[in-house]
Amino acid sequence: MENEIETIRATAELLHSKAEIETALDLMAQQINPLLADRNPLVLAVMNGGLVVAGQLLTRLTMPLTLDVINASRYQNKTIGTDVEWITKPRTSLKDRTILLVDDILDAGITLASIYDYCIEQGANSVYTAVLLDKKLSQSKPITADFIGLPVQDRYVFGYGMDYKGYWRNADGIYACVG
């Protein structure tokens, strides 16, 4: 497994550099700040991939906010998604709150749509979604992100929170597997 992981990183194609990602995060924050300035938002980092994005985005947000996590996954460290598995729900009440969901990528949209629906069911006043990447697919998605950092091709990508079989979330760019 270790050889596979090293080979994947060594042969991957860089799609977006750290500088491009930083600029995209700045632009996302410029859109979010005026909209949520007076709304006392609860930011929910969608684990595990949204951890890096949320951490980077939070330092750019200028309003008072609270933070919690939510973890629902279709991949469970695999490269193919299955059913949504609920792992962690927020400890903070969502009732009457403005929620900002922060995730790494809007892929097929199934997981993010499930999390969005959960927030509404828990009584959130409004729910906004922010994703670093929006994967361009030929089919429609059940949800559209409110704030998007960068578009990305329909390829398996990793880095900046996204993983390859649980590894390389820490890569400082967005990379695509070759082949």
Secondary structure, 3 states (H helix, E strand, C coil): CHHHHHHHHHHCEEEECHHHHHHHHHHHHHHHHHHHCCCCCEEEEECCCHHHHHHHHHCCCCCCCEEEEEEEECCCCCCCCCCCEEEECCCCCCCCCEEEEEEEEECCCHHHHHHHHHHHHCCCCEEEEEEEEEECCCCCCCCCCCEEEEEECCCCEEECCECECCECCCCCCEEECCC
